[in-house]
Amino acid sequence: MVRNVSTRWNSTAMLVGQSRELRQALNLLVLNKDHNKARGVRLQRFQLSEKEWQLLDELYPLLEAFLRATQHISTNKVALIHEVIPIIDIITGFLEDYITNTSLLPAVRAAASRGLAMINKYYSKTDDSVVYRIAMVMHPRCKTAYFTKQNWPMTWIDTAIELARAEWEKYKPKETSMAQPSISRTRSLSDRLFEELNDAMLL
């Protein structure tokens, strides 16, 4: 069994997932006569009810979504900052579906509501840095099309574009004169290519 660590919420997701896989073995363990003696450890009191197992079954997919997102975004040596906002959007939609699903237990829906409040808190933190929006605007797969698809207000999209332009103005290469030998070689090569191109077209 994975051990639950209070300071690592992902461990809760792993624990619940493994518990579901080992449900039959756990039931045999807590009901074993050797573990329920009058003068020993009585594990039967830890047996989960059907309602509690149902709660874990409904809660686990929600926890797993956070677990997978964390594992993905924590990948080493891969630039994933442009995926932070899309991942938050995916989780937000997942939580909203849970909240409105009346077939789920009230406790699970309440947990989803709490999760949504927390994800919104961290989502707002992306406004504290220009990096997230600039990374998306500059990424070929995202650009402003993603924001439009997510129905961002036009003012938000314009702000993202302006942020990217402002940063470009700060860091764009300065115009500098090149050394004379380099210029001569470049011109010579360009002239040669131009002449070869003309000859090919004439043929």
C-alpha positions as a LaTeX table, in Angstrom:
\begin{tabular}{lrrr}
\hline
Residue & $x$ (\AA) & $y$ (\AA) & $z$ (\AA) \\
\hline
Met1 & 0.00 & 0.00 & 0.00 \\
Val2 & 1.12 & 3.52 & $-0.78$ \\
Arg3 & 1.53 & 5.54 & 2.39 \\
Asn4 & $-0.51$ & 8.72 & 2.64 \\
Val5 & 1.55 & 11.86 & 3.35 \\
Ser6 & $-0.39$ & 14.91 & 4.52 \\
Thr7 & 2.02 & 17.34 & 2.84 \\
Arg8 & 1.81 & 15.54 & $-0.51$ \\
Trp9 & $-1.78$ & 15.50 & $-1.73$ \\
Asn10 & $-0.84$ & 13.30 & $-4.70$ \\
Ser11 & $-0.16$ & 10.50 & $-2.25$ \\
Thr12 & $-3.87$ & 10.53 & $-1.36$ \\
Ala13 & $-4.80$ & 9.92 & $-4.99$ \\
Met14 & $-2.28$ & 7.07 & $-5.21$ \\
Leu15 & $-3.52$ & 5.56 & $-1.96$ \\
Val16 & $-7.17$ & 5.65 & $-3.05$ \\
Gly17 & $-6.31$ & 4.19 & $-6.45$ \\
Gln18 & $-4.34$ & 1.33 & $-4.96$ \\
Ser19 & $-6.99$ & 0.67 & $-2.32$ \\
Arg20 & $-9.60$ & 0.17 & $-5.04$ \\
Glu21 & $-7.34$ & $-2.33$ & $-6.78$ \\
Leu22 & $-6.70$ & $-4.21$ & $-3.53$ \\
Arg23 & $-10.26$ & $-4.03$ & $-2.22$ \\
Gln24 & $-10.75$ & $-7.79$ & $-2.02$ \\
Ala25 & $-7.39$ & $-8.38$ & $-0.35$ \\
Leu26 & $-8.01$ & $-5.59$ & 2.16 \\
Asn27 & $-11.38$ & $-7.05$ & 3.11 \\
Leu28 & $-9.78$ & $-10.46$ & 3.67 \\
Leu29 & $-7.05$ & $-8.84$ & 5.76 \\
Val30 & $-9.34$ & $-6.93$ & 8.14 \\
Leu31 & $-11.70$ & $-9.90$ & 8.55 \\
Asn32 & $-8.99$ & $-12.47$ & 9.19 \\
Lys33 & $-9.44$ & $-14.18$ & 12.57 \\
Asp34 & $-5.76$ & $-13.85$ & 13.38 \\
His35 & $-6.14$ & $-10.08$ & 13.15 \\
Asn36 & $-9.25$ & $-9.88$ & 15.31 \\
Lys37 & $-8.38$ & $-11.59$ & 18.57 \\
Ala38 & $-9.74$ & $-10.44$ & 21.93 \\
Arg39 & $-6.29$ & $-9.43$ & 23.14 \\
Gly40 & $-4.72$ & $-8.23$ & 19.94 \\
Val41 & $-5.15$ & $-5.84$ & 17.07 \\
Arg42 & $-8.74$ & $-5.90$ & 15.87 \\
Leu43 & $-8.67$ & $-4.79$ & 12.24 \\
Gln44 & $-12.34$ & $-5.43$ & 11.56 \\
Arg45 & $-13.17$ & $-1.96$ & 12.86 \\
Phe46 & $-11.30$ & $-0.55$ & 9.86 \\
Gln47 & $-13.46$ & $-2.35$ & 7.30 \\
Leu48 & $-15.05$ & 0.11 & 4.87 \\
Ser49 & $-18.77$ & 0.02 & 4.27 \\
Glu50 & $-20.29$ & $-0.23$ & 0.79 \\
Lys51 & $-21.12$ & 3.48 & 0.98 \\
Glu52 & $-17.51$ & 4.32 & 1.77 \\
Trp53 & $-16.25$ & 2.23 & $-1.14$ \\
Gln54 & $-18.74$ & 4.01 & $-3.39$ \\
Leu55 & $-17.37$ & 7.32 & $-2.16$ \\
Leu56 & $-13.81$ & 6.29 & $-3.06$ \\
Asp57 & $-14.92$ & 4.97 & $-6.46$ \\
Glu58 & $-16.56$ & 8.29 & $-7.32$ \\
Leu59 & $-13.82$ & 10.44 & $-5.84$ \\
Tyr60 & $-10.85$ & 8.70 & $-7.41$ \\
Pro61 & $-11.32$ & 9.91 & $-11.03$ \\
Leu62 & $-11.37$ & 13.46 & $-9.70$ \\
Leu63 & $-8.15$ & 12.96 & $-7.74$ \\
Glu64 & $-6.56$ & 11.14 & $-10.67$ \\
Ala65 & $-7.12$ & 14.17 & $-12.93$ \\
Phe66 & $-5.02$ & 16.29 & $-10.57$ \\
Leu67 & $-2.44$ & 13.52 & $-10.25$ \\
Arg68 & $-1.96$ & 13.15 & $-14.00$ \\
Ala69 & $-1.82$ & 16.91 & $-14.52$ \\
Thr70 & 0.85 & 17.25 & $-11.85$ \\
Gln71 & 2.92 & 14.41 & $-13.26$ \\
His72 & 2.68 & 15.83 & $-16.78$ \\
Ile73 & 3.58 & 19.39 & $-15.91$ \\
Ser74 & 6.48 & 18.22 & $-13.69$ \\
Thr75 & 8.28 & 16.54 & $-16.60$ \\
Asn76 & 11.99 & 17.29 & $-16.51$ \\
Lys77 & 13.85 & 19.09 & $-19.31$ \\
Val78 & 10.70 & 19.81 & $-21.34$ \\
Ala79 & 9.26 & 23.29 & $-21.84$ \\
Leu80 & 5.62 & 23.00 & $-20.79$ \\
Ile81 & 4.76 & 26.45 & $-19.52$ \\
His82 & 2.48 & 27.03 & $-22.51$ \\
Glu83 & 0.38 & 24.07 & $-21.29$ \\
Val84 & $-0.29$ & 25.40 & $-17.78$ \\
Ile85 & $-3.39$ & 27.44 & $-18.66$ \\
Pro86 & $-4.90$ & 24.76 & $-20.96$ \\
Ile87 & $-4.41$ & 22.12 & $-18.26$ \\
Ile88 & $-6.11$ & 24.35 & $-15.69$ \\
Asp89 & $-8.98$ & 24.86 & $-18.14$ \\
Ile90 & $-9.36$ & 21.09 & $-18.58$ \\
Ile91 & $-9.41$ & 20.49 & $-14.83$ \\
Thr92 & $-11.88$ & 23.34 & $-14.37$ \\
Gly93 & $-14.28$ & 21.75 & $-16.87$ \\
Phe94 & $-13.85$ & 18.39 & $-15.14$ \\
Leu95 & $-14.70$ & 19.91 & $-11.75$ \\
Glu96 & $-17.73$ & 21.74 & $-13.12$ \\
Asp97 & $-19.05$ & 18.48 & $-14.57$ \\
Tyr98 & $-18.69$ & 16.83 & $-11.17$ \\
Ile99 & $-20.46$ & 19.67 & $-9.39$ \\
Thr100 & $-23.48$ & 19.51 & $-11.68$ \\
Asn101 & $-23.69$ & 15.69 & $-11.76$ \\
Thr102 & $-26.59$ & 14.93 & $-9.40$ \\
Ser103 & $-25.97$ & 11.18 & $-9.64$ \\
Leu104 & $-22.81$ & 11.54 & $-7.54$ \\
Leu105 & $-22.74$ & 11.50 & $-3.76$ \\
Pro106 & $-23.18$ & 14.94 & $-2.14$ \\
Ala107 & $-19.78$ & 14.62 & $-0.43$ \\
Val108 & $-18.06$ & 14.10 & $-3.80$ \\
Arg109 & $-19.80$ & 17.09 & $-5.33$ \\
Ala110 & $-18.84$ & 19.16 & $-2.30$ \\
Ala111 & $-15.22$ & 18.07 & $-2.75$ \\
Ala112 & $-15.39$ & 19.16 & $-6.40$ \\
Ser113 & $-16.72$ & 22.56 & $-5.34$ \\
Arg114 & $-13.83$ & 22.96 & $-2.95$ \\
Gly115 & $-11.43$ & 21.88 & $-5.66$ \\
Leu116 & $-12.85$ & 24.44 & $-8.07$ \\
Ala117 & $-12.37$ & 27.21 & $-5.51$ \\
Met118 & $-8.73$ & 26.22 & $-5.12$ \\
Ile119 & $-8.06$ & 25.89 & $-8.85$ \\
Asn120 & $-9.56$ & 29.35 & $-9.42$ \\
Lys121 & $-7.26$ & 30.73 & $-6.75$ \\
Tyr122 & $-4.19$ & 29.37 & $-8.51$ \\
Tyr123 & $-5.54$ & 30.31 & $-11.94$ \\
Ser124 & $-5.66$ & 33.94 & $-10.84$ \\
Lys125 & $-1.98$ & 33.71 & $-9.94$ \\
Thr126 & $-1.10$ & 33.35 & $-13.63$ \\
Asp127 & $-1.99$ & 37.04 & $-13.97$ \\
Asp128 & 0.97 & 37.87 & $-11.71$ \\
Ser129 & 3.40 & 36.87 & $-14.46$ \\
Val130 & 3.39 & 37.68 & $-18.17$ \\
Val131 & 5.20 & 34.43 & $-18.98$ \\
Tyr132 & 2.12 & 32.19 & $-19.23$ \\
Arg133 & 0.23 & 34.30 & $-21.75$ \\
Ile134 & 3.32 & 35.18 & $-23.77$ \\
Ala135 & 4.31 & 31.50 & $-23.98$ \\
Met136 & 0.90 & 30.69 & $-25.43$ \\
Val137 & 0.80 & 33.62 & $-27.85$ \\
Met138 & 4.24 & 32.66 & $-29.18$ \\
His139 & 3.60 & 28.91 & $-29.37$ \\
Pro140 & 2.66 & 27.74 & $-32.92$ \\
Arg141 & $-0.05$ & 25.38 & $-31.62$ \\
Cys142 & $-1.75$ & 27.96 & $-29.42$ \\
Lys143 & $-1.35$ & 31.59 & $-30.46$ \\
Thr144 & $-4.55$ & 33.61 & $-29.95$ \\
Ala145 & $-6.72$ & 30.87 & $-31.46$ \\
Tyr146 & $-6.80$ & 29.04 & $-28.13$ \\
Phe147 & $-8.06$ & 32.11 & $-26.29$ \\
Thr148 & $-10.76$ & 32.63 & $-28.89$ \\
Lys149 & $-11.84$ & 29.00 & $-28.64$ \\
Gln150 & $-12.10$ & 29.35 & $-24.86$ \\
Asn151 & $-14.30$ & 32.44 & $-25.32$ \\
Trp152 & $-11.88$ & 34.83 & $-23.65$ \\
Pro153 & $-13.10$ & 38.45 & $-23.78$ \\
Met154 & $-11.45$ & 40.36 & $-26.61$ \\
Thr155 & $-9.87$ & 42.74 & $-24.12$ \\
Trp156 & $-8.04$ & 39.80 & $-22.47$ \\
Ile157 & $-6.75$ & 38.59 & $-25.84$ \\
Asp158 & $-5.58$ & 42.08 & $-26.77$ \\
Thr159 & $-3.77$ & 42.33 & $-23.45$ \\
Ala160 & $-1.98$ & 39.03 & $-24.10$ \\
Ile161 & $-0.86$ & 40.27 & $-27.52$ \\
Glu162 & 0.36 & 43.58 & $-26.11$ \\
Leu163 & 2.32 & 41.78 & $-23.41$ \\
Ala164 & 4.10 & 39.70 & $-26.05$ \\
Arg165 & 4.87 & 42.79 & $-28.14$ \\
Ala166 & 6.15 & 44.72 & $-25.14$ \\
Glu167 & 8.55 & 41.91 & $-24.18$ \\
Trp168 & 9.76 & 41.64 & $-27.78$ \\
Glu169 & 10.61 & 45.33 & $-27.78$ \\
Lys170 & 12.72 & 44.81 & $-24.66$ \\
Tyr171 & 14.70 & 41.85 & $-25.92$ \\
Lys172 & 14.74 & 42.12 & $-29.71$ \\
Pro173 & 18.26 & 42.16 & $-31.25$ \\
Lys174 & 19.79 & 45.59 & $-31.65$ \\
Glu175 & 20.84 & 46.67 & $-35.11$ \\
Thr176 & 24.61 & 46.60 & $-35.28$ \\
Ser177 & 27.00 & 47.06 & $-38.18$ \\
Met178 & 28.84 & 43.94 & $-39.24$ \\
Ala179 & 32.57 & 43.71 & $-39.80$ \\
Gln180 & 33.63 & 44.66 & $-43.33$ \\
Pro181 & 35.06 & 41.22 & $-44.29$ \\
Ser182 & 31.79 & 39.52 & $-43.38$ \\
Ile183 & 29.78 & 42.00 & $-45.43$ \\
Ser184 & 32.00 & 41.48 & $-48.45$ \\
Arg185 & 31.69 & 37.69 & $-48.28$ \\
Thr186 & 27.92 & 37.91 & $-47.84$ \\
Arg187 & 27.52 & 40.20 & $-50.83$ \\
Ser188 & 29.71 & 38.04 & $-52.98$ \\
Leu189 & 27.68 & 34.94 & $-52.13$ \\
Ser190 & 24.39 & 36.76 & $-52.73$ \\
Asp191 & 25.55 & 38.02 & $-56.11$ \\
Arg192 & 26.60 & 34.52 & $-57.14$ \\
Leu193 & 23.29 & 33.00 & $-56.10$ \\
Phe194 & 21.37 & 35.74 & $-57.88$ \\
Glu195 & 23.31 & 35.16 & $-61.07$ \\
Glu196 & 22.78 & 31.39 & $-60.91$ \\
Leu197 & 19.09 & 31.92 & $-60.36$ \\
Asn198 & 18.86 & 34.24 & $-63.36$ \\
Asp199 & 20.70 & 31.71 & $-65.55$ \\
Ala200 & 18.33 & 28.94 & $-64.51$ \\
Met201 & 15.28 & 31.07 & $-65.31$ \\
Leu202 & 16.63 & 32.00 & $-68.72$ \\
Leu203 & 17.04 & 28.33 & $-69.57$ \\
\hline
\end{tabular}
